[in-house]
Amino acid sequence: MIRAIFFAAGLAILSLPALAATQAEAEAAIAAAQAAESAAVAAKAAWTTTETALTQARKALADGKWDEAIAAANEALAQAKLSVEQANEQKASWRNAVFR
């Protein structure tokens, strides 16, 4: 029984590096977030918090913290997409608010 527990614990420890993010994954996540932010800027809908999250992602990448970089890049990506969605919704709905 104890041998089985140690065996399972050893397997769990050996599988941990497989769960960690890589530099390439972090760079890809940041590139996707930057592209989405560029689209938001082009739509004149960029949020300031998106650039803050991208800055955090770049800093984490430079520090070798791939998991943190991916998390911050994913946050920036979500914010950029939401900002464009908000701008498109406002473009469509402002007409309903105008008195006729």
C-alpha positions as CSV (number, residue, x, y, z in Angstrom):
1,M,0.0,0.0,0.0
2,I,2.7,2.5,1.0
3,R,4.7,1.4,-2.1
4,A,1.7,2.3,-4.3
5,I,1.4,5.7,-2.7
6,F,5.0,6.5,-3.3
7,F,4.7,5.3,-6.8
8,A,1.7,7.5,-7.4
9,A,3.4,10.5,-5.8
10,G,6.5,9.9,-8.0
11,L,4.4,9.9,-11.1
12,A,2.6,13.1,-10.0
13,I,5.9,14.8,-9.5
14,L,7.3,13.7,-12.8
15,S,4.2,15.0,-14.7
16,L,4.4,18.5,-13.2
17,P,6.9,19.8,-15.8
18,A,4.4,18.7,-18.5
19,L,1.8,21.0,-17.1
20,A,4.0,24.1,-17.0
21,A,3.8,26.6,-19.8
22,T,6.6,27.1,-22.3
23,Q,8.2,30.3,-23.6
24,A,6.7,29.7,-27.0
25,E,3.2,29.4,-25.6
26,A,3.6,32.6,-23.7
27,E,4.9,34.4,-26.8
28,A,2.0,33.1,-28.8
29,A,-0.5,34.3,-26.2
30,I,1.1,37.7,-26.1
31,A,1.1,38.0,-29.9
32,A,-2.6,37.1,-30.0
33,A,-3.4,39.7,-27.4
34,Q,-1.4,42.3,-29.2
35,A,-3.2,41.6,-32.5
36,A,-6.6,41.9,-30.7
37,E,-5.5,45.1,-29.1
38,S,-4.5,46.5,-32.5
39,A,-7.9,45.7,-33.8
40,A,-9.4,47.5,-30.8
41,V,-7.3,50.6,-31.4
42,A,-8.2,50.5,-35.1
43,A,-11.9,50.4,-34.0
44,K,-11.2,53.3,-31.6
45,A,-12.5,51.1,-28.8
46,A,-9.3,50.3,-26.9
47,W,-9.5,50.1,-23.1
48,T,-6.6,51.3,-21.0
49,T,-6.7,48.2,-18.9
50,T,-5.8,46.1,-22.0
51,E,-2.4,47.8,-22.3
52,T,-1.8,47.4,-18.6
53,A,-2.4,43.6,-18.9
54,L,-0.2,43.4,-21.9
55,T,2.6,45.2,-20.0
56,Q,2.2,42.7,-17.2
57,A,2.4,39.9,-19.7
58,R,5.6,41.3,-21.3
59,K,7.2,41.7,-17.9
60,A,6.4,38.2,-16.9
61,L,7.7,36.9,-20.2
62,A,11.0,38.8,-19.6
63,D,11.2,37.4,-16.1
64,G,10.7,33.8,-17.4
65,K,7.3,33.4,-15.7
66,W,5.5,31.8,-18.6
67,D,2.3,30.9,-16.7
68,E,1.9,34.5,-15.4
69,A,2.6,35.8,-18.9
70,I,0.0,33.6,-20.4
71,A,-2.6,34.5,-17.8
72,A,-2.0,38.3,-18.3
73,A,-2.0,37.9,-22.1
74,N,-5.3,36.0,-21.9
75,E,-6.7,38.8,-19.8
76,A,-5.6,41.4,-22.3
77,L,-7.0,39.3,-25.2
78,A,-10.4,39.1,-23.4
79,Q,-10.4,42.8,-22.7
80,A,-9.5,43.7,-26.3
81,K,-12.3,41.5,-27.7
82,L,-14.8,42.9,-25.2
83,S,-13.9,46.4,-26.0
84,V,-14.5,45.8,-29.8
85,E,-17.7,44.1,-28.9
86,Q,-18.8,47.0,-26.8
87,A,-18.0,49.5,-29.5
88,N,-19.9,47.5,-32.1
89,E,-22.9,47.2,-29.8
90,Q,-22.9,50.9,-29.1
91,K,-22.7,51.8,-32.8
92,A,-25.8,49.7,-33.4
93,S,-27.8,50.8,-30.4
94,W,-27.2,54.5,-30.3
95,R,-29.8,55.0,-32.9
96,N,-32.5,53.6,-30.5
97,A,-31.6,56.3,-28.0
98,V,-32.0,59.2,-30.3
99,F,-35.4,60.9,-30.1
100,R,-37.3,61.0,-33.4
